[in-house]
Amino acid sequence: MYLLAQDMLPVAGYVFIGLDHFAKPEERLAVAMREGTLQRNFQGMTTGRGLDLIGFGASSISQLTHIGYLQNRRDVDEYIRVMQSGESPAYRGKRFTGDDLARQAVIGEIYCGPRFALQTSRHRRALCCRLFRPRDRDPRRAGGGRAGRTAAGRRLPLTDPLGRVLMRTVGAVFDSYLPPDAYRVGDRQYFSATA
């Protein structure tokens, strides 16, 4: 169905934004993609940069930029009980580390680019070098050989259309919460290995 949408929606006048997003060329998402200002949060592509998302209701998730995620209680009756008692409905969360934020930035560039820069900060450059060393034993592609040095500082494009269709798989390389070989073999719990 996804590949069918890739064929049909452009014919109907829609632009492929990325992942599973399409928009008419004059709409804000398409304009943001052309201007290089497109953003992504855990709910999808957006034109808003650095916005906090506050979730209301049972099981909702909040994203506090540069801080972390909070999830409200899942059970509706329990959610209502804690709200009526004046307690916080949040029952779990994840505080972002510096490494999390760097990885988010790289993955965001992959999803929104569709190009990403290997060398835009010292932390992100170190992140890219760490990532490619263990997963790619060929020193010419691992950042240790001539090809790796040549690529540093450039914006690397995802091929179109295949690279853009498989951008979740490309992004998985940078996701420390997935198993190290998830980008190659998939992890059903998080993303489709057959996308």
Backbone as a ProteinNet text record, in pm:
[ID]
protein_1_A
[PRIMARY]
MYLLAQDMLPVAGYVFIGLDHFAKPEERLAVAMREGTLQRNFQGMTTGRGLDLIGFGASSISQLTHIGYLQNRRDVDEYIRVMQSGESPAYRGKRFTGDDLARQAVIGEIYCGPRFALQTSRHRRALCCRLFRPRDRDPRRAGGGRAGRTAAGRRLPLTDPLGRVLMRTVGAVFDSYLPPDAYRVGDRQYFSATA
[TERTIARY]
82	0	86.6	196.5	284.4	343.9	392.6	450.8	344.3	223	113	84.8	85.9	66.7	177.7	301.3	413.6	390.4	322	291.3	169.7	64.7	-63.1	-71.7	-20.5	-39.8	30.9	154.6	214.9	134.5	76.2	-8.3	-129.7	-178.1	-293	-251.9	-124.1	-78.9	-16.9	11.7	73	223.9	294.9	440.3	472.3	567.9	613.3	699.7	654.9	727.7	831.3	795.1	884.1	805.2	862.2	796.4	660.1	551.7	418.4	340.7	410.3	348	351.4	238.6	225.5	150.5	173.9	102.1	95.6	-1.2	-7.9	110.1	164.5	285.2	273.8	153.3	136.2	113.1	93.9	68.8	196.4	178.7	291.3	399	360.4	461.6	548.8	487.9	564.6	654.5	604.3	684.9	802.8	778	885.3	989.7	946.1	1042.4	1130.6	1070.6	1147.8	1244.4	1200.9	1283.6	1383.9	1377.3	1471.8	1439.8	1313.7	1276	1184.2	1161.1	1073.9	1129.3	1042	1080.4	1004	1048.8	976.3	975.7	860.8	853.2	795.7	768.2	725.8	587.7	514.6	383.8	388.3	498	508.4	578.5	568.7	631.3	554.7	627.6	565.4	644.6	582.1	651.9	701.5	662.2	700.1	834.7	919.1	1052.6	1057.3	1105.6	1126.8	1000.6	892.1	766.2	751.7	700.2	663.2	525.3	507	378.1	325.7	207.9	150.6	33.9	42.9	-61.7	-166.6	-293.4	-405.2	-482.6	-520.8	-599.6	-517.6	-590.5	-525.8	-431.5	-313.9	-212.1	-142.4	-180.5	-118.4	27.6	104.5	248.4	279.6	358.9	407.5	554.9	594.8	736.2	777.8	868.1	921	1057.8	1066.6	1187.4	1310.1	1413.9	1541.5	1530.4	1412.8	1397.6	1367	1256.3	1223.6	1076.9	1036.8	899.3	833.2	702.8	621.4	499.9	459.4	337.7	239.6	112.9	5.8	-36.6	-101.5	-151.6	-241.9	-230.4	-304.1	-449.8	-473.9	-608.3	-694.7	-808.4	-894.5	-943.3	-988.4	-1038.1	-927.6	-808.5	-694.7	-658.5	-659.8	-631.1	-730.7	-858.5	-962.1	-941.7	-911.1	-891.5	-779.1	-661.7	-548.1	-574.7	-644.9	-678	-772.3	-870.6	-966.3	-900.6	-795.3	-726.4	-617.4	-597.4	-497.5	-356.4	-338.8	-206.2	-169.8	-43.1	1.1	-42.4	-94.1	-134	-15.2	101.4	219.1	267	295.4	343.9	479.6	525	660.8	712.5	845.3	905.6	1045.8	1102.6	1239.3	1305.2	1409.7	1485.4	1588.5	1596.6	1692.7	1834.7	1928.4	2070.3	2124.6	2247	2310.4	2320.3	2348.3	2356	2219.7	2111.5	1976.6	1947.5	1982.4	1953	2033.1	2158.6	2239.6	2182	2141.9	2082.3	1950.2	1867.9	1742.8	1770.1	1873	1904.9	1945.4	2028.3	2071.2	1951.9	1872.4	1755.2	1656.7	1639.4	1551.5	1597.4	1728.1	1780.4	1756.6	1770.5	1745.6	1599	1509.9	1366.4	1318.7	1377.7	1325.7	1408.1	1530.3	1626	1586	1591.3	1635.5	1787.1	1860.4	2005.7	2045.9	2163.8	2209.3	2358.4	2399.6	2538.7	2611.2	2723.5	2801.6	2874.7	2905.4	2990.2	2927.7	2839.2	2783.7	2815.3	2858.2	2905.5	3001.9	3085.4	3183.4	3112.6	3004.7	2933.4	2873.4	2811.3	2748.7	2853.8	2967.9	3075.8	3126.6	3144.6	3187.5	3081.8	2956.2	2846.4	2852.3	2867.7	2872.8	2992.2	3106	3224.4	3202	3144.6	3116	3017.6	2918.6	2814.5	2864.7	2943.4	2980.7	3096.5	3177.3	3285.6	3237.2	3149.4	3113.5	3023	2946.3	2847	2896.3	3003.5	3052.3	3203.3	3247.7	3388.4	3479.7	3423.9	3505.1	3559	3691.2	3744.2	3720.5	3699.4	3673.5	3537	3443.6	3310.9	3292	3384.2	3366.1	3415.6	3460	3508	3656.9	3722.8	3865.1	3950.2	3890.7	3967	3941.5	3997.2	3984.9	3839.3	3755	3614.7	3544.1	3577.5	3515	3555.1	3684.4	3729.8	3671.1	3656.3	3601.2	3455.9	3380.9	3238.9	3214.8	3310	3288.8	3264.7	3163.8	3134.2	3040.1	3014.9	2922.6	2784.1	2686.8	2549.6	2528.3	2497.1	2480.7	2334.2	2302.6	2161.4	2115.2	1988.3	1925.6	1883.8	1904.2	1865.2	1713.5	1668.1	1525.4	1485.5	1390.1	1296.7	1334.9	1423.7	1444.4	1495.4	1596.7	1649.9	1546.7	1464.2	1361.1	1250.6	1220.8	1119.9	1171.7	1301.3	1361.7	1426.7	1383.9	1451.6	1440.7	1337.9	1331.2	1447.3	1480.8	1591	1723.3	1739.2	1860.9	1868.4	1758.1	1755.1	1782.7	1745.2	1765.7	1912.8	2001.7	2145.2	2184.8	2114.9	2149.9	2069.5	1981.2	1892.3	1953.3	1999.2	2066.9	1971.2	1840.8	1744.2	1701.3	1751.2	1727	1848.4	1831.6	1947.3	2046.3	2174.9	2275.4	2253.4	2190.5	2170.3	2027.3	1948.4	1808.6	1798.1	1893.9	1887.6	1899.5	1957.8	1979.4	1872.3	1836.3	1743.4	1604.8	1589.9	1459.2	1431.3	1332.7	1287.8	1138.6	1058.4	913.6	850.9	912.3	854.3	860.9	954.9	976.8	952.1	990.3	969.2	966.9	917.6	903.8	1036.3	1078	1201.1	1179.9	1057	1028.4	978.6	988.1	938.4	1008.5
-119.3	0	126	120.7	237.4	268.3	165.5	186.9	230.1	180.2	223.3	371.9	413.6	555.7	639.6	586.9	658.1	681.7	588.5	603.4	691.7	673.6	739.2	884.2	913.5	1047.1	1157.1	1137.6	1242.8	1270.9	1167.7	1187.2	1272.8	1259.4	1337.6	1476.3	1510.8	1644.7	1659.7	1548.8	1554.7	1536.4	1598.8	1588.6	1492.8	1403.8	1314.3	1394.6	1402.9	1478.2	1389.1	1267.2	1173.5	1080.1	961.6	858.3	828.8	864.9	838.8	968.6	1078.2	1209.2	1257	1307.1	1369.8	1500.5	1598.4	1725.4	1788	1876.6	1955	2052	2085.8	2170.4	2304.5	2361	2492.2	2482.3	2362.3	2347	2365.2	2397.1	2435.1	2326.8	2199.5	2093.4	2089.7	2103	2100.4	2223.3	2338.5	2461.2	2445.5	2393.6	2373.6	2275.8	2171.3	2077.6	2147.1	2225.3	2297	2397.3	2463.2	2566.9	2510.9	2379.1	2317.2	2343.3	2375	2403.3	2296	2188.2	2081.1	2018.4	1984.4	1924.4	1794.6	1714.8	1593.2	1580.2	1542.8	1506.2	1364.8	1313.8	1174.1	1151.1	1258.2	1241.1	1252.8	1299.7	1309.3	1435.3	1463	1580.8	1705.3	1815.1	1939.2	2058.6	2173.7	2297.3	2368.6	2321.2	2385.3	2337.4	2429.9	2396.5	2418.7	2319.4	2334.8	2353.2	2288.8	2303	2192.9	2229.1	2128.6	2074.8	1944.3	1881	1826.6	1871.3	1828.9	1735.5	1612	1512.7	1518.2	1519.3	1516.8	1388.5	1323.1	1201.9	1078.7	970.1	843.3	800	754.2	699	801.9	928.9	1029.4	1052.1	1099.2	1120.8	1268.3	1324.4	1461.3	1455.9	1550	1565	1705.4	1713.7	1841.6	1858	1951.6	1970.3	1983.1	1911.1	1910.9	1856.7	1805.7	1750	1601.1	1564.4	1423.2	1398.4	1273.1	1229.2	1194.1	1215.5	1170.8	1099.9	990.1	922.3	917.8	951.1	944.5	800.1	778	645.2	594.6	465.2	405.5	374.9	325.7	286.1	411	418.7	537.3	563.9	461.3	481	531.7	477	522.3	667	699.3	836.7	933.3	899.2	985.9	1000.8	890.2	893.7	989.4	977.8	1064.3	1210	1233.1	1371.1	1433.4	1357	1408.6	1432.1	1357.4	1375.4	1482	1539.6	1645.2	1595	1464.9	1407.4	1423.7	1406.5	1406.9	1277.3	1285.9	1163.8	1088.7	1153.9	1090	976.4	862	749.8	700.8	743.7	707.8	812.6	812.4	911.2	872.1	951.2	930	1066.2	1091.4	1216.5	1202.1	1301.9	1298.3	1320.8	1243.5	1266.9	1350.3	1397.6	1468.3	1379.2	1250.9	1154.9	1138.2	1131.6	1121.9	1240.8	1361.6	1482.2	1486.2	1441.4	1437	1337.3	1221.5	1119.8	1169.2	1236.3	1293.3	1390.6	1471.7	1570.1	1501.3	1398.8	1326.5	1256.3	1185.7	1115.8	1216.5	1329.7	1434.3	1485.4	1502.2	1545.9	1440.9	1314.8	1207.4	1208.9	1221.3	1217.9	1344.5	1458.4	1586.1	1646.8	1599.4	1659.6	1670.9	1572.1	1435.8	1420	1508.2	1501	1515.5	1463.1	1486.3	1513.6	1597.5	1639.1	1551.5	1495.3	1413.6	1499.5	1623.2	1702.9	1840	1852.3	1982.7	2022.4	1928.1	1960.3	1850.4	1879.5	1780.7	1655.1	1673.7	1558.2	1472.9	1535.7	1458.9	1391.8	1456.5	1394.6	1269.6	1280.1	1163.5	1054.3	1093.9	997.2	919.6	989.8	922.8	828.1	869.2	781.5	657	672.7	557	462.5	518.1	433.7	349.6	408.2	334.7	239.4	260.4	166.7	25.9	5.7	-132.5	-198.1	-122	-180.6	-196.6	-132.1	-139.2	-159.4	-279.8	-313.8	-264.3	-217.6	-167.9	-29.6	-13.2	113.9	228.8	198.8	306.9	370	293.8	347.5	375	338.8	349.6	480.3	572.9	699.9	699.6	584.5	578.9	588.1	566.8	570.7	698.4	704.8	824.2	860.5	761.9	789.7	851.2	801.9	856.9	1001	1033.3	1171	1261.5	1212.3	1293.1	1327.3	1232.9	1255.1	1351.4	1361.6	1445.3	1589.3	1652.1	1790.8	1809.6	1705.9	1715.9	1676.8	1722.6	1676.1	1559.5	1444.1	1322.9	1304.6	1293.1	1278	1133.2	1116.3	985.6	974.3	858.9	841.8	853.9	894.7	911.6	822.9	734.6	726.6	624.1	527.2	415	459	543.9	588.5	661	742.1	815.8	722.4	617.7	520.3	441.2	414.4	334.4	419.9	545.7	634.9	586.4	511.9	456	359.6	282.3	187.8	262.5	370.9	452.4	515.5	569	630.6	531.5	404.7	302	283.6	312.9	302.3	393.2	504.9	604.2	590.8	491.9	476.9	381	433.5	350.6	260.3	279.8	197.6	75.2	63	-55.6	-147.6	-276.7	-366.1	-320.4	-344.5	-295.9	-338.9	-454	-497.3	-473.4	-393.1	-370.1	-303.5	-215.2	-148.5	-249.2	-365.6	-466.3	-575.1	-621.1	-734.2	-694.2	-572	-525.3	-558.7	-494.2	-517.2	-487.7	-591.4	-576.1	-485.1	-478.2	-398.7	-248.4	-206.4	-64.1	-16.9	-93.5	-49.4	-169.7	-148.8	-257.6	-284.9	-407.8	-447.2	-461.4	-463.7	-486.7	-362.2	-245.6	-121.5	-96.4
0	0	0	74.2	80.3	-56.9	-124.9	-257.3	-357.3	-342.6	-427.5	-404.7	-277.9	-246.7	-307.7	-306.3	-367.4	-516.7	-581.9	-724.1	-748.4	-668.1	-694.8	-646.4	-527.8	-471.6	-550.5	-599.1	-682.3	-810	-867.8	-986.3	-950.1	-827	-780.6	-731.1	-745.2	-709.6	-572.7	-504.6	-372.4	-382.5	-288.8	-278.6	-163.9	-185.9	-79.2	16.5	141.2	243.2	310.3	337.9	404.4	492.3	518.2	595.3	533.5	601.5	547.9	527.8	503.3	489.6	344.5	298.8	167.4	187.4	100.9	109.9	-28.5	-48.2	-171.4	-171.3	-287.5	-293.3	-221	-214.9	-151	-0.3	53.9	196.1	278.2	406.1	491.6	502.9	509.2	518.7	394.1	277.2	152	141.5	181.6	179.9	275.3	395.9	493.8	441.4	370.9	315.1	210.7	122.9	19.5	81.5	188.7	251.6	351.5	376.8	469.9	615.5	647.8	786.2	844.2	771.6	817	945.2	1037.9	1165.5	1184.9	1281.8	1317.3	1468.3	1521.9	1661.7	1667.6	1784.3	1792.1	1730.6	1699	1636.8	1485	1430	1284.8	1239.9	1110.6	1052.2	1094.9	1111.9	1157.1	1105.6	1107	1070.9	1196	1314.2	1439.9	1489	1526.1	1576.4	1727.1	1799.6	1942.8	2023.9	1982.9	2055.5	2159.2	2275.6	2373.9	2336.3	2346.4	2319.5	2451.9	2491.2	2617.7	2588.4	2639.1	2617.3	2726.8	2686.2	2779.7	2757.6	2865.1	2855.6	2890.3	2911.8	2946.5	2835.3	2872.8	2784.1	2696.2	2705	2618.4	2657.3	2561.1	2580.3	2557.9	2645.8	2631.8	2592.7	2507.2	2472.8	2512.1	2609	2653	2588.6	2497.3	2417.3	2506.8	2474.3	2545.8	2688	2728.7	2862.9	2855.2	2789.5	2778.7	2749.6	2768.8	2744.9	2878	2884.8	2997	2939.5	3001.7	2959	3074.2	3042.2	3141.6	3163.7	3277.9	3311.9	3200.4	3173	3061.3	3094.6	3214.6	3253.7	3275	3206.8	3211.6	3353.5	3423.6	3559.7	3652.8	3638.6	3720.8	3685.3	3556.6	3511.5	3575	3570.3	3627.6	3778.4	3845.8	3990.9	4029.5	3961.8	4000.1	3961.8	3852.7	3815.9	3918	3962.3	4061.1	4196.6	4225.6	4354.6	4347	4228.9	4214.4	4192.8	4174.6	4149.2	4001.5	3972.9	3833.8	3766.4	3645.2	3576.1	3515.7	3510.6	3450.6	3540.3	3478.2	3559.1	3513.8	3399.1	3358.4	3261.1	3246.7	3157.8	3118.8	3032.2	2984.5	2971.8	3052.2	3042.1	2930.8	2842.8	2733.1	2784.6	2731.5	2756.5	2640.1	2652.6	2541.1	2418.8	2441.8	2332.4	2264.6	2343.9	2287.3	2196.3	2242.4	2164.7	2035.3	2041	1919.2	1820.1	1869.7	1781.8	1724.1	1806.8	1756.1	1641.5	1656.9	1552.9	1422.9	1431.4	1310.8	1245.6	1326.2	1271.8	1213.2	1280.9	1227.8	1093.5	1076.1	946.1	838.8	874.5	777.8	735.2	830.6	799.9	729.5	762.8	713.6	602.3	581.3	489.9	346.6	271.1	303.2	292.9	356.5	362.1	507.7	540.4	676.7	674.8	769.7	778.2	878.7	836.8	929.3	1031.2	995.4	1083	1102.8	1200.3	1232.3	1376.2	1456.3	1590.6	1632.6	1730.6	1776	1827.9	1904.3	1961	1849.5	1749.9	1642.5	1555.8	1535.7	1457.9	1530.4	1662.3	1741.5	1737.8	1743.8	1736.9	1606.1	1494.9	1364	1357	1407.9	1404.1	1488.6	1608	1693.6	1628.3	1563	1505	1390.5	1304.7	1185.1	1207.2	1309.4	1335.5	1365.8	1464.5	1496.9	1394.4	1322.6	1233.7	1091.2	1057.6	920.3	927.4	904.9	924.8	812.1	702.4	591.4	629.5	650.8	698.6	601.4	473.5	378.9	402.9	465.6	492.4	640.1	723.7	868.3	925.9	842.7	892.1	918.1	904.2	930.7	805.4	691.1	566.9	489.4	369.7	287.9	261.5	230.8	200.4	320.5	440.1	560	582.7	563.2	581.3	475.3	354.6	246.5	275.5	333.8	358.8	473.9	567.5	685.2	642.9	699.2	670.1	553.5	476	362.6	407	331.2	352.2	257.6	316.1	237.7	201.5	72	34.3	44.1	78.8	64.3	-81.6	-141.2	-280.3	-291.2	-408.4	-431.5	-547.5	-533	-421.1	-315.5	-343.8	-252.3	-115.8	-110.4	18.2	101.2	35.7	107.9	155.2	79.3	121.9	241.7	245.2	351.4	460.5	472.9	568.2	712.3	748.1	884.3	907.5	806.3	817.6	829.5	751.9	761.4	900.8	948.7	1080.8	1193.2	1172	1275.2	1309	1216.2	1241.8	1357.6	1372.3	1473.5	1602.4	1610.5	1726.3	1827.5	1939.8	2039.8	2116.4	2101	2172.5	2092.1	1971.6	1890.1	1900.6	1878.4	1875.7	1767.1	1784.4	1689.5	1544.7	1522	1383.6	1335	1408.5	1371	1234.1	1199.7	1069.9	956.1	985.5	881.8	885.2	1004.2	1015.1	1061.5	1111.4	1155.1	1299.6	1352.4	1487.7	1487.5	1486.3	1469.5	1573.5	1688.8	1795.2	1763.4	1680.9	1657.9	1516.5	1418.4	1280.4	1188.7	1068.8	974	904.6	907.4	840.7	690.8	647.8	505.7	436.3	503.6	442.7	311.2
[MASK]
+++++++++++++++++++++++++++++++++++++++++++++++++++++++++++++++++++++++++++++++++++++++++++++++++++++++++++++++++++++++++++++++++++++++++++++++++++++++++++++++++++++++++++++++++++++++++++++++++++

